[in-house]
Amino acid sequence: MSDVADLPLMSINPGVANPKNWQKVAYKGGSEPGVINMTTWLQAKNGKNYCVVATWNNSKAPIEESKFMALYTSTITQLATSK
């Protein structure tokens, strides 16, 4: 993700990250039946880099999208508020 983070298309949609909390955000997500993926590369205002990735891949169990999104959002929020 760090290799493509500077491409203009990677910053069109920040996903669930709030760009105001970060120096740079690069996001790529996708889904199909039974699969959801979110990948976010973040550069904190202090220059520290993070990459957060989560994937649900189970065609036999329904995706609990609200729970998945809440956990992913919470992880990014925690990183934004950590020093």
MOFEN-V183569 format. One record per residue. N is the residue number from 0. RES is the residue in one letter. PHI is phi in whole degrees, -180 to 180 (none if undefined). OMEGA is omega in whole degrees, -180 to 180 (999 if undefined). Layout:
n & res & phi & omega
N & RES & PHI & OMEGA
N & RES & PHI & OMEGA
This chain:
n & res & phi & omega
0 & M & none & -180
1 & S & -65 & 179
2 & D & -70 & -178
3 & V & -113 & -176
4 & A & -59 & -178
5 & D & -86 & 177
6 & L & -68 & -177
7 & P & -54 & -177
8 & L & -67 & -179
9 & M & -77 & -180
10 & S & -111 & 178
11 & I & -65 & -179
12 & N & -119 & -179
13 & P & -80 & -176
14 & G & 66 & -178
15 & V & -92 & 179
16 & A & -74 & 176
17 & N & -89 & -177
18 & P & -57 & 179
19 & K & -66 & -178
20 & N & -88 & -172
21 & W & -134 & 174
22 & Q & -74 & 180
23 & K & -150 & 176
24 & V & -132 & 172
25 & A & -127 & -173
26 & Y & -137 & 170
27 & K & -144 & 178
28 & G & -134 & 178
29 & G & -172 & 179
30 & S & -156 & 171
31 & E & -156 & -177
32 & P & -54 & 179
33 & G & 84 & -176
34 & V & -137 & 171
35 & I & -143 & 178
36 & N & -138 & 174
37 & M & -136 & 178
38 & T & -132 & -178
39 & T & -130 & 173
40 & W & -103 & -174
41 & L & -128 & 171
42 & Q & -118 & -180
43 & A & -69 & 180
44 & K & -64 & 177
45 & N & -89 & 177
46 & G & 94 & 180
47 & K & -72 & -178
48 & N & -104 & 177
49 & Y & -135 & 171
50 & C & -132 & -179
51 & V & -113 & -178
52 & V & -133 & 175
53 & A & -142 & 179
54 & T & -137 & 170
55 & W & -112 & -178
56 & N & -141 & -179
57 & N & -157 & -178
58 & S & -73 & -179
59 & K & -95 & 179
60 & A & -127 & 180
61 & P & -65 & 177
62 & I & -72 & 173
63 & E & -88 & -171
64 & E & -59 & -179
65 & S & -65 & 178
66 & K & -69 & 178
67 & F & -58 & -179
68 & M & -64 & -180
69 & A & -63 & 179
70 & L & -66 & -179
71 & Y & -67 & 179
72 & T & -62 & 179
73 & S & -61 & 179
74 & T & -62 & -179
75 & I & -66 & 178
76 & T & -63 & 179
77 & Q & -62 & 177
78 & L & -64 & -179
79 & A & -66 & -177
80 & T & -97 & 179
81 & S & -83 & -179
82 & K & -102 & 999
